[in-house]
């Protein structure tokens, strides 16, 4: 990790320690990109968000209903500014780097939801993320029966339409539950964004960036047992055997009844044996 990356990680660590209600989503997300895709002038991008919000604020009048205010937010972001889902290259990691989303005006459902949340917060609207399986959504907390699909132009979905979408996207493998439509906190949103990045990096064989994503997930959620397992397996692939054994053992201590405990225990033994041989 070079000096720039180290600084970005320090800033991410500082922000990640805030309680969920005080977590600055926009800045924290920008430091993810600053570490992986830097250098990034984080303050300039925050100022750009402020400028976009200032323009939006002029479109919102006190007499507008909650629905009218939401409609103006969506029209501004998706029709006027042209933000859209990247359907041609969904797994491009730039779709998860918030500064790239702002520059290229395209991204994943979750990064576009993050944009809505950040702009809404600046103009007094209450938009939150919804960790729907297979397709992240957003919701205006003053209009809780309508769900925003930021990947497809900010279209508004009913619960029934979300149910249909889940069936289509998972070929019926995931059963619908109303709890899937509950708003999630900022910490959960960032963890899911980092999990997306980790999956992309692993699919490309980029173990260093996958490891960095795991590190940041654990900064946000230190009790995430499965993340210790995933990081340990990544360390094993990197031949960092001592680190792998520590993470795999910690997973087993946090989740002693996990279904995969025997498999993970075997990998932990493998890591310890290889660490001894390496001495």
N, C-alpha and C positions, 0 to 999 in steps of 0.2 A: 504494500500500500504506500503510494507516494504521499508527499506533503499535502497536495490538494485533496486527495481522497481522505487522508487522515482528518483534515479540517472539516470536510463534509460529514464524516462519521461523527466527529465531536458535536457538530451542530445538531445532527439528527438525534444523538443521544440526549443532548440537553432538552430538546423539545419533547422527545418520547417520554420523559419522566414526568410530564405534566399530567394532572388528573384529566379524565376523559372530557369533562365539560369545558376544560380550558385548553385542550389540545388544538394547536393551530394546524389544521389539515393542510392548507395550501403550502405553507412554508415547509412543513415536515416532508410533504411529497416532493417539493422542489429539491430538498437536500438529498433525496434518493437519487434523482437524476444527476445532481451535481457530483455525486461520488462515482456513478457508473458512466456518465456521458458528459463529464465536465470539460472545461470549466463552465460554470453557469453563474450568471450575475443574478443571484436570488432576489436581491432587493429590487432590481429592475423589473423582474417578473411580478413581484408583489405590487409594484407601482402600476404595472399594466392592468392587473386585476382591479385595482382601485379606479383606474381610468374607465375601464369597461363598466364598472358598477356606477360610476358617476353619470355616464350616459344613460344607463338603464334607469337610474333614479328619476331622471327627467320625464320618463314615460309613465311613471307610476303616480297617480293622483289620489288624494285622500278619499275621494268618493268612490274609487274603484272597489268592487267586491273582491273577495279572496280569489275567485275564479278568474276575474279579469286581470288581476295582478299576476297570477300564474301564467295566463295566456300571453301576457306581454313579455314575461321572462323567457318563455319558450320561443316566442317569435323572434325576440332579439338574438338569442344564442344560436338558434338553429336555422332560421330563415335569413336574418339580416347578416349575422357574422359568418354563417356557413359552417359551423361545427357539425361534424358527422362521424358516424362509425366507420372505421377502416375495414371494410368488407373484403377488399382485394388482398390485404396482407395482415390478417388478424393477429398473427403471432410475432409480428415485428415488435421487438422490445421497446421501440420508441413510442408505441401506443400506451405504455405505462409510465413514461417519463413525462411529468407534468409540464415541464418547459417545452418539450417537443410537441405535446398536445396543443399548447397555446400557440406555438409557432406554425404548426402544420394544420391546425384546426381539424384534427381527426384523432381518434383514439378508440379505446375499448369502452364498453358500457360503464365500467367503474371509474375510469379517468374522466369521462364526460359527466358522470354523476358528480364527481368531485368538483368540477367546474361549476355546475349548477349550485351546489351547496355553498361554494365560496362566494359566488356572485349574490346569491340570495341572502346570505348572512350580512353582506355589506349594505343591502338595501332594506333590511328589516323583514325579509320573508323567512319562513322556517321550513327549509327543505332538508331532508335527511336521506341517507342511503337505505336501501332495502336489499339485504343479502339473499336475494332469490336464487335458488339453485340454477346453475348453468347460464344465468343472464342477470347481471346486477341491474337493479332498478333504483328509482328515487321516489320520494313522496313529499308533497307539501303537507305538513302536519296540520294545517287548517282545512285540508281537503282530503281526509284520510281514506276515502273510498276510491280515490283515483291514483293510479300508479304511473309514473313517468318512465318511458323507455327512451333513454338518452341516445342509445345507439341508432335508433330509427327515427331521428328527427324530432325527438321529444313527444312522440305520440302518447296519448293518455289511454290507459288500460283499466278495465274493470277487473274485479276479482275473477270473474268467469273467464275473461280473456287471458289473464295470467295462468289460470288453470290449463287452458287449451295450449298456451305457449309451452308450458312445462312438459305436457304430454308430447308435443311435437319435438322439442329439443332433446328429450331423454328417451324417445321412443317408448314411453310408458314405464321406464325402469324406475323412475322416482315418483312416489305417490305424493299428491298435493296435500299440504297441511297449511291451514291459515297462519300458523306461526311463521311460515316461510316469508310472509309479507310484513312481518314486524320491522319497524325501523331499527337500524343498527347504529352503534356509536362510532365515533371517528376512529377509535383504536381498531375496531373490527374491520372497518373499511381499509385502513392502511395495511393491516395484516393480510387481507384478501388480495390487495394490490401486489404486495410483496410475494405472496404465494403464486400469483400469476407469473411474475417475473422469474421466480425460482423454477417453475415448470418450463418456461421458455429456455432458460439457461441450461437446464439439465437436458432438454431435448437437443440442444446444440452442442452438448458435451463441454460446456463452459463451467467447470467445477468451481473456479474461483468466484465467479459472480453468483452462482447458486449458493455457495457458502456465505457470501456477503449478505444475500437476501435472508438466509436463515438467521444470521447474526442479528439482523435488524428486527426480524420477527420476534426474537427472544428479548430484545430490548423493549419492545412494545408489550410483550406477553410472556413474562419470565416463567410462568407456570404451564406453558404449552408443552405438555409431555411429548406429543408426537413430533414436535419440532426438534427436540433433542435426538430422537431416533433418526429423523431425516438428516440432521446435521452430522450425526455420527456416521451414517452410511456414506454421506458425501466425503467426510474425512477419510473413511476407509478407502474409497476410490482414489483419493489424493495421496494415499500411503502415509497419512499423518496418523499413525496407529495409536499412539498414546491418547491423542485428542479424541479419536474415534471410540476407544474403549471407555473413556470418561463419559462421553455423551450417551453411549448405548447403556452403560450401567445406570446413568442418571434416569434415563427413560424407564428402565425396569424398576427403579425405586419409586418413580412417580406413578407408574401404571403396572403394578405387580400382577394384575389379573388380565392384562391385555391379551387378545386372541393371538397375537404374533409373538408372545413373550419367548417361546422356545426358539423360534427362528432368530430373534434379536439376541438372545443369550448366546446362541452359537456364534453369531457374528462378533459379539463382544469378546468371546474366548479367542476367536481368530485374530482379532485386533491385538489382544494382549500377547498372544504367542508371537506375532510378527514384530511387535514392539521389542520383545526380548531378543529376537534374532537380529534385530537391527542394531543392537548395542555392541 
